[in-house]
């Protein structure tokens, strides 16, 4: 069974840092690009970052570029999102998502999400 | 790529036929996906490639369209279908993967 389990969320002060993890199981992790998607309270879904299957290519939405880093450890089946210089507008539930092999780059599995609260 | 999803919300009854539309600012071929999100839960893939039904998704869900205009149809609304639905483009490079604004389907 495919599972994605996020962890690392919590309360952080503005300007602080946090590292999210997404532990994958039930599939060959190194075969799939992965994404982070967030959802602010009461709002819609927003793409945050993406990483290729081998970790060689990374992408970020404009608002987090230079503050967030995405990485993966294929030997540990784990995806990471290192978040720095956090702002109030970064407060959201963060989901990791797997890119399917359909050829249409859809997200066929999602984690349950981890809440990041940015507040003093 | 800009996404325009409509309506933003709708009220419907069990058994109703429901249609949600998604328009993109440029031609994306069939690189359009639909997700369902129930309150407090992660999104769930319904349709990929504009019209392909994800494994395990009931056949009352269907998708159509190509280019810039797409539609998600629920043929006979069931109680468990009251949720928010999002379209997503998966054409862009780099992979921004923009989502529509969402459509909340509520009970009439």
Interface residues (C-beta under 8 A of the other chain):
Chain A: X33 X35 X37 X44 X45 X46 X47 X50 X59 X61 X95 X100 X102 X103 X104 X105 X106 X107 X108 X110 X111 X112 X113
Chain B: X30 X31 X33 X35 X37 X41 X42 X43 X44 X45 X48 X49 X52 X54 X86 X88 X90 X94 X95 X96 X97 X98 X99 X100 X101 X102
